[in-house]
């Protein structure tokens, strides 16, 4: 049993006519007129509720950001006072409209009250958000100006206030913190600019114009903000990593792009049908332009945020690896050579930086492919399944190539570590090599390792070239398969301009995710290998920082009682044992002995660089207050 609901049935079921006094949507007055007209019910409900829904959803998020902010409150400057006054004036305007409608003689319905009432509440919400942002030091907000563009231009006073408010929200207020008055200050203007300025990257225009006029130097570049300094990101890393050690361990833009393709399809149908009103052609053209503009802005803003994230990831990992290298125990130092540490901080960290730039494509690329297939189904029907089947056939081949790349990456990093270790040993013993003329012999060893590494790199390059070739040709092959299946499957299937151009446009969307996928797969494979290497290094054994008691109140400068030390806990016999001595403050003590007697081990034990098995070690420390004096020598 099936039930068919028409337009009137839909309105009667949901009580829309009783709420508004007329239907919500009337396609006759929209399509049959030379200028688009909407029912008053549509204007009082949909055009009002959608932006208010946007405000209601984003208000909790904005309040959350305000509560997390630690900035000083903003002072009441003319810009802030004027903006708040305009919000209050707009709220008063809507209250007066409610009173006028209540005192009117004509028939009024619930929709005539609900719309103005919600708009009045939204003005109060905006005023509350403005005060909250001021208390938390927000110079600009992305929620407040966006809601001001409510498409409700029925009343002249409200329209004028709306335009004035939008103009004021395009400017950012000044922060309450003290700012330098130096004309040569290089503070980045991004976070001092308004929301619209940040979205359109207008703050970067000055630097771009200067780079066009003259070559940019280091003096022209702005300083990093506190959020990107190593001391900030590293402290955040350590606050999260230390508890684990104690336990021993782009979709919105893609959716807008699909709107562009749908607008393109409607525009082609409009050209084919000469009976359509002219305003539809203008509307579809403006819709295509707006979709392309929004897609460009969202995409560039996405990459801007991703690049910022990659900078933080790189700074954090390099600092964490360097700090870990200073804390390694002696047993861990034998397992992790200097060459491996250098590779970790340069090559492996770069692998992570590369994958962060495209990590969002892991979710958005399949999403774009599925949406393209869905829209292609609407255009050419089941023929699109042939293209999907062709893509599925490429998955096993791609998996085989990825597994090979993973193994080659592991082998290549192994040889790279060996080469760096050998080069480091050669540089440390260069005097001995020069003395015995061993340069050619050791150079040959380095070249042999390098040759093996180059062979692996060459093989990996072949696999990458094969992957790129397959996925570059895939969109064209899919188009051939889909159109061939569409034409041959039925004599009624004819490639009309609408079908051909819209299908090609949708297939063109597949080109970007399919061209990025092979590069993304390669980056992910390399990052997985680097992740294992970095994780193994970060969980390596560290020196026991509690082995030496540093106390400023003890009498002796250095005191060791029943000391027993070893370079490695796996060795049964200790290197030093039964060590008992003390040094008074101000005493001069010389440590003498034969080669291999343990002089260096003795000093390392005092510094805490050996494993303490028994006894106590105490060092008297003193507080050092750093002083900086600024003098000018003429």
C-alpha positions as CSV (number, residue, x, y, z in Angstrom):
1,X,0.0,0.0,0.0
2,X,1.4,3.4,-1.0
3,X,0.3,6.9,0.0
4,X,1.0,9.8,-2.2
5,X,1.2,13.2,-0.5
6,X,0.7,16.4,-2.5
7,X,1.6,19.9,-1.5
8,X,-1.7,20.6,0.3
9,X,-1.6,17.3,2.2
10,X,1.9,18.1,3.4
11,X,0.8,21.5,4.7
12,X,-2.3,20.2,6.4
13,X,-0.4,17.4,8.1
14,X,2.1,19.7,9.7
15,X,-0.3,22.6,10.3
16,X,1.7,25.1,8.3
17,X,-1.4,26.8,6.9
18,X,-2.9,27.2,10.4
19,X,0.5,28.6,11.6
20,X,1.0,31.0,8.6
21,X,-2.4,31.4,7.1
22,X,-1.1,30.3,3.7
23,X,1.1,27.6,2.1
24,X,4.8,27.6,2.9
25,X,5.8,27.0,-0.8
26,X,4.0,27.9,-3.9
27,X,5.9,26.8,-7.0
28,X,3.5,28.6,-9.4
29,X,4.4,32.1,-8.2
30,X,8.1,31.2,-8.2
31,X,8.3,29.7,-11.7
32,X,5.6,31.6,-13.6
33,X,6.7,35.1,-12.8
34,X,9.4,37.2,-14.4
35,X,10.8,37.9,-11.0
36,X,11.1,35.4,-8.2
37,X,8.5,35.8,-5.4
38,X,8.1,33.9,-2.2
39,X,5.1,33.5,0.0
40,X,5.0,35.6,3.2
41,X,5.0,32.3,5.2
42,X,8.3,31.3,3.5
43,X,9.8,34.8,4.3
44,X,8.6,34.7,7.9
45,X,9.8,31.2,8.7
46,X,12.6,29.8,6.5
47,X,14.4,33.0,5.7
48,X,14.4,33.9,9.3
49,X,14.9,30.6,11.1
50,X,17.9,29.4,9.1
51,X,20.3,32.2,10.2
52,X,18.9,32.1,13.7
53,X,19.5,28.3,13.8
54,X,23.1,29.1,12.7
55,X,23.4,31.5,15.7
56,X,21.8,29.0,18.1
57,X,24.3,26.3,17.1
58,X,27.4,28.5,17.2
59,X,26.6,30.4,20.4
60,X,27.6,27.5,22.8
61,X,30.9,27.1,20.8
62,X,31.6,30.8,21.0
63,X,31.0,30.7,24.8
64,X,33.3,27.7,25.1
65,X,36.1,29.6,23.3
66,X,35.4,32.6,25.6
67,X,35.7,30.5,28.8
68,X,39.0,29.0,27.5
69,X,40.5,32.4,26.8
70,X,42.9,34.0,29.3
71,X,43.2,37.4,27.7
72,X,42.5,40.6,29.6
73,X,39.1,42.2,29.2
74,X,38.7,44.8,26.4
75,X,38.1,48.4,27.4
76,X,35.0,50.2,26.2
77,X,36.1,52.0,23.1
78,X,33.9,53.9,20.7
79,X,33.8,50.9,18.2
80,X,32.6,48.5,20.9
81,X,30.1,51.0,22.4
82,X,28.6,51.8,18.9
83,X,28.3,48.1,18.1
84,X,26.4,47.3,21.3
85,X,24.2,50.4,20.8
86,X,23.2,49.2,17.3
87,X,22.3,45.8,18.6
88,X,20.1,47.3,21.3
89,X,18.5,49.6,18.7
90,X,17.8,46.7,16.5
91,X,16.2,44.8,19.4
92,X,14.0,47.8,20.2
93,X,13.0,48.0,16.5
94,X,11.7,44.4,16.6
95,X,9.9,45.0,19.9
96,X,8.1,48.0,18.4
97,X,7.2,45.9,15.4
98,X,5.6,43.3,17.7
99,X,3.6,46.0,19.4
100,X,2.4,47.4,16.1
101,X,1.3,44.0,14.9
102,X,-0.5,43.4,18.1
103,X,-2.4,46.6,17.9
104,X,-3.2,46.2,14.2
105,X,-6.7,45.5,12.9
106,X,-5.9,42.9,10.2
107,X,-5.9,39.2,10.7
108,X,-2.6,38.0,12.1
109,X,-1.2,34.5,12.6
110,X,1.4,32.9,14.8
111,X,4.1,33.2,12.2
112,X,3.8,37.0,12.3
113,X,4.7,36.9,16.0
114,X,7.3,34.1,16.1
115,X,9.6,35.6,13.5
116,X,10.0,39.0,15.1
117,X,10.1,37.4,18.6
118,X,13.0,35.1,17.6
119,X,14.8,38.0,16.0
120,X,14.4,40.1,19.1
121,X,15.8,37.2,21.2
122,X,18.7,36.8,18.8
123,X,19.6,40.5,19.3
124,X,19.7,39.9,23.0
125,X,21.8,36.8,22.4
126,X,24.2,38.9,20.3
127,X,24.5,41.6,23.0
128,X,25.3,38.8,25.5
129,X,27.9,37.3,23.2
130,X,29.5,40.8,22.7
131,X,29.8,41.4,26.4
132,X,31.2,37.9,27.0
133,X,33.8,38.3,24.2
134,X,34.7,41.7,25.7
135,X,35.3,40.1,29.2
136,X,37.5,37.4,27.7
137,X,39.5,39.7,25.4
138,X,38.2,38.6,22.0
139,X,39.1,41.3,19.4
140,X,36.9,39.7,16.8
141,X,34.4,36.8,16.4
142,X,33.3,34.7,13.5
143,X,29.8,34.1,15.0
144,X,28.7,37.6,15.6
145,X,29.2,39.2,12.1
146,X,27.8,36.1,10.2
147,X,24.4,36.2,12.0
148,X,24.1,39.9,11.2
149,X,23.5,39.0,7.5
150,X,19.9,37.9,8.3
151,X,18.0,38.0,4.9
152,X,15.2,40.1,6.3
153,X,15.1,43.4,4.5
154,X,11.3,44.1,4.8
155,X,11.6,47.2,7.0
156,X,13.7,50.2,6.2
157,X,14.8,50.9,9.8
158,X,15.9,47.4,10.3
159,X,17.7,47.3,7.0
160,X,19.7,50.5,7.8
161,X,20.6,49.2,11.2
162,X,21.6,45.8,9.8
163,X,24.0,47.4,7.2
164,X,25.5,49.7,9.8
165,X,26.1,46.8,12.2
166,X,27.6,44.6,9.5
167,X,30.0,47.5,8.7
168,X,31.1,47.8,12.3
169,X,31.6,44.1,12.7
170,X,34.1,44.2,9.8
171,X,36.6,46.0,12.1
172,X,38.4,44.3,15.0
173,X,38.6,46.0,18.4
174,X,42.0,46.6,20.1
175,X,43.2,44.3,22.8
176,X,43.6,45.4,26.4
177,X,47.2,44.2,26.6
178,X,50.1,46.7,26.3
179,X,51.4,47.0,22.8
180,X,54.8,48.2,21.6
181,X,54.9,51.7,20.0
182,X,58.0,50.9,18.0
183,X,57.4,51.6,14.3
184,X,59.7,48.8,13.3
185,X,57.8,46.2,15.3
186,X,57.3,42.9,13.5
187,X,54.1,41.6,15.2
188,X,52.0,39.4,12.9
189,X,48.8,41.3,12.2
190,X,46.7,38.1,11.6
191,X,45.3,37.8,15.1
192,X,44.7,41.6,15.4
193,X,42.6,41.7,12.3
194,X,38.8,41.1,12.0
195,X,37.1,37.9,11.2
196,X,36.4,38.9,7.6
197,X,40.0,40.1,7.2
198,X,41.3,36.7,8.5
199,X,38.9,34.8,6.2
200,X,40.0,36.7,3.1
201,X,43.7,36.9,4.1
202,X,43.6,40.7,3.7
203,X,46.2,41.1,6.4
204,X,48.7,39.4,4.1
205,X,48.2,41.9,1.3
206,X,50.8,44.3,2.7
207,X,53.6,41.7,2.8
208,X,52.6,40.4,-0.7
209,X,52.7,43.9,-2.1
210,X,56.1,44.5,-0.6
211,X,57.4,41.2,-2.0
212,X,56.2,42.4,-5.4
213,X,58.0,45.7,-5.1
214,X,61.3,44.3,-3.7
215,X,62.9,41.0,-2.6
216,X,61.8,40.0,0.8
217,X,64.4,39.5,3.5
218,X,64.3,38.2,7.1
219,X,63.7,41.7,8.4
220,X,60.5,41.9,6.4
221,X,59.0,38.7,7.9
222,X,56.8,39.0,11.0
223,X,57.7,37.4,14.3
224,X,56.1,34.1,15.4
225,X,53.3,34.4,17.8
226,X,53.5,32.8,21.2
227,X,51.3,29.9,20.0
228,X,54.0,28.7,17.6
229,X,57.1,29.2,19.8
230,X,58.9,26.0,20.8
231,X,58.6,26.8,24.5
232,X,54.8,26.9,24.1
233,X,54.3,23.7,22.0
234,X,56.9,21.7,23.9
235,X,55.4,22.5,27.3
236,X,52.0,21.4,26.0
237,X,53.6,18.2,24.7
238,X,55.4,17.4,27.9
239,X,52.2,17.9,30.0
240,X,50.6,15.2,27.9
241,X,53.6,12.9,27.3
242,X,54.9,12.7,30.8
243,X,51.7,11.0,32.3
244,X,51.9,8.4,29.4
245,X,55.6,7.7,30.2
246,X,54.7,7.0,33.8
247,X,52.4,4.3,32.6
248,X,55.0,3.2,30.1
249,X,53.3,4.6,27.4
250,X,38.3,19.2,4.1
251,X,34.6,18.2,3.9
252,X,32.8,21.5,4.0
253,X,34.7,22.7,1.0
254,X,33.9,19.4,-0.9
255,X,30.2,19.9,-0.2
256,X,30.3,23.5,-1.6
257,X,32.1,22.1,-4.7
258,X,29.2,19.8,-5.3
259,X,26.8,22.8,-5.2
260,X,28.8,24.3,-8.0
261,X,28.3,21.2,-10.1
262,X,24.6,21.1,-9.4
263,X,24.3,24.8,-10.4
264,X,26.2,24.0,-13.6
265,X,23.7,21.3,-14.5
266,X,20.7,23.7,-13.8
267,X,22.4,26.3,-16.0
268,X,22.7,23.9,-18.9
269,X,19.0,22.9,-18.6
270,X,18.1,26.6,-18.6
271,X,20.0,27.2,-21.8
272,X,18.2,24.2,-23.5
273,X,14.7,25.4,-22.3
274,X,13.9,28.8,-23.9
275,X,10.6,29.1,-22.0
276,X,12.4,29.6,-18.6
277,X,12.3,33.0,-17.0
278,X,15.4,35.1,-17.5
279,X,16.0,35.6,-13.8
280,X,16.7,31.9,-13.4
281,X,19.7,32.2,-15.7
282,X,21.1,35.1,-13.6
283,X,20.3,33.2,-10.4
284,X,22.2,30.0,-11.6
285,X,25.2,32.1,-12.7
286,X,25.4,34.0,-9.4
287,X,25.0,30.7,-7.6
288,X,27.9,29.2,-9.5
289,X,30.1,32.2,-8.8
290,X,29.2,32.2,-5.1
291,X,29.8,28.4,-4.8
292,X,33.2,28.7,-6.5
293,X,34.1,31.7,-4.3
294,X,33.1,30.0,-1.1
295,X,34.9,26.8,-2.2
296,X,38.1,28.8,-2.8
297,X,38.0,30.6,0.5
298,X,37.3,27.4,2.5
299,X,40.0,25.5,0.7
300,X,42.7,28.1,1.2
301,X,41.7,28.7,4.8
302,X,41.8,24.9,5.4
303,X,45.4,24.7,4.0
304,X,46.4,27.7,6.0
305,X,45.3,26.0,9.2
306,X,46.9,22.7,8.2
307,X,50.2,24.4,7.5
308,X,50.0,26.0,10.9
309,X,49.4,22.6,12.5
310,X,52.4,21.1,10.6
311,X,54.7,23.8,12.0
312,X,53.6,22.9,15.5
313,X,54.0,19.2,14.9
314,X,57.5,19.7,13.5
315,X,58.6,22.0,16.4
316,X,57.2,19.6,19.0
317,X,58.7,16.4,17.6
318,X,62.2,18.0,17.0
319,X,62.3,19.4,20.6
320,X,61.0,16.1,22.1
321,X,63.6,14.0,20.2
322,X,66.4,16.4,21.1
323,X,65.4,16.4,24.8
324,X,65.1,12.6,24.8
325,X,68.6,12.2,23.3
326,X,70.0,14.1,26.3
327,X,68.2,11.8,28.8
328,X,69.1,8.4,27.3
329,X,70.7,5.8,29.5
330,X,73.9,4.2,28.5
331,X,72.2,1.0,27.3
332,X,69.8,3.0,25.2
333,X,72.7,5.1,23.7
334,X,74.3,1.9,22.4
335,X,71.1,1.0,20.6
336,X,70.4,4.5,19.2
337,X,73.4,5.9,17.4
338,X,74.0,9.5,16.6
339,X,73.2,8.9,13.0
340,X,69.8,7.5,13.9
341,X,69.0,10.5,16.1
342,X,70.0,12.9,13.3
343,X,67.7,10.9,10.9
344,X,64.9,11.0,13.4
345,X,65.0,14.7,13.8
346,X,65.4,15.4,10.0
347,X,64.0,12.7,7.8
348,X,61.3,11.1,10.1
349,X,60.0,14.3,11.4
350,X,59.7,15.6,7.8
351,X,57.6,12.5,7.0
352,X,55.2,13.5,9.7
353,X,55.1,17.1,8.5
354,X,54.2,15.8,4.9
355,X,51.4,13.6,6.1
356,X,49.9,16.3,8.3
357,X,49.4,18.5,5.2
358,X,47.3,15.9,3.5
359,X,45.8,14.0,6.4
360,X,42.4,15.5,5.9
361,X,42.2,13.9,2.5
362,X,42.0,10.5,4.1
363,X,38.4,11.4,4.9
364,X,37.5,13.9,2.3
365,X,38.8,12.1,-0.8
366,X,36.5,9.1,-0.3
367,X,33.7,11.5,0.5
368,X,34.2,13.4,-2.7
369,X,34.4,10.2,-4.7
370,X,31.1,8.9,-3.1
371,X,29.3,12.2,-3.8
372,X,30.5,12.3,-7.4
373,X,29.3,8.7,-7.9
374,X,25.9,9.6,-6.3
375,X,25.4,12.5,-8.6
376,X,26.6,10.5,-11.6
377,X,23.9,7.9,-10.7
378,X,21.3,10.6,-11.1
379,X,22.6,11.6,-14.5
380,X,23.5,8.3,-16.2
381,X,21.9,5.7,-13.9
382,X,23.4,2.3,-13.3
383,X,26.1,2.8,-15.9
384,X,28.2,4.5,-13.2
385,X,28.6,1.1,-11.5
386,X,31.0,0.1,-14.3
387,X,33.3,3.0,-13.3
388,X,33.0,2.0,-9.6
389,X,33.9,-1.6,-10.5
390,X,36.9,-0.3,-12.4
391,X,38.1,1.6,-9.3
392,X,37.5,-1.4,-7.1
393,X,39.8,-3.4,-9.4
394,X,42.6,-0.9,-8.7
395,X,42.5,-1.5,-4.9
396,X,44.4,-4.8,-4.8
397,X,47.0,-3.5,-7.1
398,X,47.4,-0.4,-4.9
399,X,47.6,-2.5,-1.8
400,X,50.4,-4.6,-3.3
401,X,52.4,-1.5,-4.2
402,X,51.9,0.0,-0.8
403,X,53.2,-3.1,1.0
404,X,56.3,-3.1,-1.2
405,X,56.9,0.6,-0.5
406,X,56.6,0.0,3.3
407,X,59.2,-2.7,3.2
408,X,61.5,-0.6,1.0
409,X,61.1,2.3,3.4
410,X,62.2,0.2,6.4
411,X,65.3,-1.1,4.5
412,X,66.2,2.4,3.3
413,X,66.1,3.9,6.7
414,X,68.2,1.0,8.1
415,X,70.9,1.7,5.5
416,X,70.6,5.4,6.1
417,X,71.3,5.0,9.8
418,X,74.3,2.8,9.1
419,X,75.7,5.4,6.7
420,X,75.2,8.3,9.2
421,X,76.8,6.2,12.0
422,X,79.8,5.4,9.8
423,X,80.2,9.0,8.7
424,X,80.0,10.3,12.3
425,X,82.7,7.8,13.3
426,X,84.9,8.9,10.4
427,X,84.6,12.5,11.4
428,X,85.3,11.8,15.0
429,X,88.5,9.9,14.1
430,X,89.6,11.9,11.1
431,X,93.0,12.5,12.6
432,X,93.7,8.8,12.8
433,X,92.4,8.2,9.3
434,X,94.7,11.0,7.9
435,X,97.6,9.6,9.9
436,X,97.3,6.1,8.4
437,X,95.9,7.2,5.0
438,X,92.7,5.2,5.4
439,X,90.5,7.8,3.6
440,X,89.9,5.6,0.5
441,X,89.2,2.5,2.5
442,X,86.5,4.1,4.7
443,X,85.2,6.1,1.7
444,X,84.7,2.8,-0.1
445,X,82.6,1.5,2.9
446,X,80.4,4.6,2.8
447,X,79.9,4.3,-0.9
448,X,78.9,0.6,-0.6
449,X,76.2,1.5,1.9
450,X,75.2,4.4,-0.2
451,X,74.9,2.2,-3.3
452,X,72.6,-0.2,-1.4
453,X,70.5,2.8,-0.3
454,X,70.3,4.2,-3.9
455,X,69.2,0.8,-5.2
456,X,66.3,0.9,-2.7
457,X,65.4,4.5,-3.6
458,X,65.4,3.6,-7.3
459,X,63.1,0.7,-6.8
460,X,60.8,2.8,-4.6
461,X,60.7,5.5,-7.3
462,X,59.6,2.9,-9.8
463,X,56.7,1.9,-7.5
464,X,55.7,5.5,-7.0
465,X,55.8,6.2,-10.7
466,X,53.6,3.2,-11.3
467,X,51.1,4.3,-8.7
468,X,51.0,7.9,-10.1
469,X,50.6,6.6,-13.6
470,X,47.7,4.3,-12.6
471,X,45.8,6.9,-10.6
472,X,46.5,9.7,-13.2
473,X,45.0,7.6,-16.0
474,X,42.1,6.3,-13.8
475,X,39.7,9.3,-14.3
476,X,40.1,9.1,-18.1
477,X,39.7,5.4,-18.1
478,X,36.6,5.7,-15.8
479,X,35.1,8.2,-18.2
480,X,35.6,5.9,-21.2
481,X,34.2,2.9,-19.3
482,X,31.2,4.8,-18.0
483,X,30.2,6.5,-21.3
484,X,30.7,3.2,-23.2
485,X,28.5,1.3,-20.8
486,X,25.9,4.1,-20.9
487,X,25.6,4.2,-24.7
488,X,25.7,0.4,-25.3
489,X,23.4,-0.6,-22.4
490,X,20.3,0.8,-24.1
491,X,19.4,2.4,-27.4
492,X,17.5,5.1,-25.6
493,X,20.6,6.3,-23.8
494,X,21.8,9.3,-25.9
495,X,24.6,11.6,-24.9
496,X,22.9,14.9,-24.8
497,X,24.8,18.1,-24.0
498,X,23.4,18.1,-20.5
499,X,24.4,14.5,-19.9
500,X,27.8,14.8,-21.4
501,X,28.9,18.1,-19.9
502,X,27.5,17.4,-16.4
503,X,29.0,13.9,-16.4
504,X,32.4,15.2,-17.5
505,X,32.2,17.9,-14.8
506,X,31.4,15.3,-12.1
507,X,34.2,13.0,-13.4
508,X,36.6,16.0,-13.3
509,X,35.9,16.2,-9.6
510,X,37.4,12.7,-9.3
511,X,40.6,13.8,-10.8
512,X,41.8,15.8,-7.7
513,X,41.2,13.1,-5.0
514,X,42.5,10.4,-7.3
515,X,45.6,12.3,-8.1
516,X,46.2,13.0,-4.4
517,X,45.5,9.5,-3.2
518,X,48.7,7.9,-4.5
519,X,50.8,10.7,-2.9
520,X,48.8,10.4,0.3
521,X,49.2,6.6,0.4
522,X,53.0,7.1,-0.1
523,X,53.1,9.7,2.7
524,X,51.0,7.5,5.0
525,X,53.3,4.5,4.4
526,X,56.4,6.5,5.1
527,X,54.8,8.1,8.2
528,X,53.9,4.7,9.6
529,X,57.5,3.6,9.4
530,X,58.7,6.9,10.9
531,X,56.0,6.6,13.7
532,X,57.4,3.2,14.7
533,X,61.0,4.6,14.8
534,X,60.1,7.7,16.7
535,X,57.9,5.8,19.2
536,X,60.7,3.2,19.8
537,X,63.2,6.0,20.5
538,X,60.8,8.0,22.8
539,X,60.1,5.0,25.0
540,X,63.8,4.1,25.3
541,X,65.2,3.8,28.8
542,X,66.2,7.1,30.4
543,X,68.7,8.0,33.1
544,X,67.4,8.0,36.6
545,X,67.2,11.6,37.6
546,X,66.7,10.7,41.3
547,X,70.1,8.8,41.4
548,X,71.8,12.0,42.7
549,X,70.3,14.0,45.6
550,X,70.8,17.7,44.9
551,X,70.3,19.5,48.2
552,X,71.4,23.0,49.0
553,X,71.3,22.4,52.8
554,X,73.9,19.5,53.1
555,X,77.3,20.2,54.6
556,X,79.5,18.5,52.1
557,X,79.9,19.7,48.5
558,X,79.9,16.1,47.2
559,X,79.3,13.0,49.3
560,X,79.1,9.4,48.2
561,X,78.2,6.6,50.6
562,X,78.5,2.9,49.8
563,X,78.3,3.7,46.1
564,X,77.9,0.9,43.5
565,X,77.6,1.9,39.9
566,X,77.5,0.3,36.5
567,X,77.2,1.5,32.9
568,X,74.5,-1.1,32.1
569,X,72.1,-2.9,34.4
570,X,72.3,-6.0,32.2
571,X,76.0,-6.5,33.3
572,X,76.2,-8.5,36.5
573,X,79.6,-7.1,37.7
574,X,79.5,-3.4,38.6
575,X,82.0,-1.0,37.2
576,X,82.5,0.8,40.5
577,X,81.7,-0.5,44.0
578,X,82.3,0.4,47.7
579,X,82.8,4.1,46.9
580,X,82.9,6.2,50.0
581,X,84.2,9.8,50.0
582,X,83.2,13.4,50.7
583,X,84.5,16.7,49.5
584,X,84.1,19.9,51.6
585,X,83.2,23.2,50.0
586,X,86.3,25.0,48.6
587,X,88.5,21.9,48.5
588,X,90.7,21.2,45.5
589,X,90.6,17.4,44.7
590,X,92.5,15.7,41.8
591,X,91.4,12.3,40.4
592,X,94.4,10.4,39.2
593,X,95.0,6.8,38.0
594,X,96.0,4.6,35.1
595,X,94.2,4.3,31.8
596,X,91.1,2.3,32.4
597,X,91.2,2.6,36.1
598,X,87.7,4.3,36.2
599,X,88.4,8.0,36.4
600,X,85.8,8.9,33.8
601,X,83.3,6.5,35.3
602,X,83.9,8.0,38.7
603,X,83.1,11.5,37.4
604,X,80.1,10.2,35.4
605,X,78.7,8.5,38.6
606,X,78.8,11.9,40.4
607,X,77.0,13.5,37.5
608,X,74.3,10.8,37.5
609,X,75.3,9.4,34.1
610,X,75.8,5.9,35.4
611,X,73.3,3.4,36.8
612,X,73.3,3.5,40.6
613,X,72.7,0.1,42.1
614,X,73.4,0.9,45.7
615,X,74.4,3.7,48.0
616,X,73.6,7.4,48.0
617,X,75.1,10.3,46.1
618,X,74.6,13.9,47.3
619,X,75.6,17.2,45.7
620,X,75.3,20.6,47.3
621,X,73.7,23.0,44.9
622,X,73.3,26.7,45.0
623,X,70.7,28.9,43.4
624,X,72.0,30.9,40.4
625,X,70.2,34.1,39.6
626,X,70.8,35.1,36.0
627,X,71.7,38.7,35.4
628,X,71.8,40.6,32.2
629,X,73.5,44.0,31.9
630,X,73.1,46.3,28.9
631,X,76.0,48.5,28.2
632,X,77.1,50.6,25.2
633,X,80.7,50.7,24.3
634,X,81.7,53.7,22.2
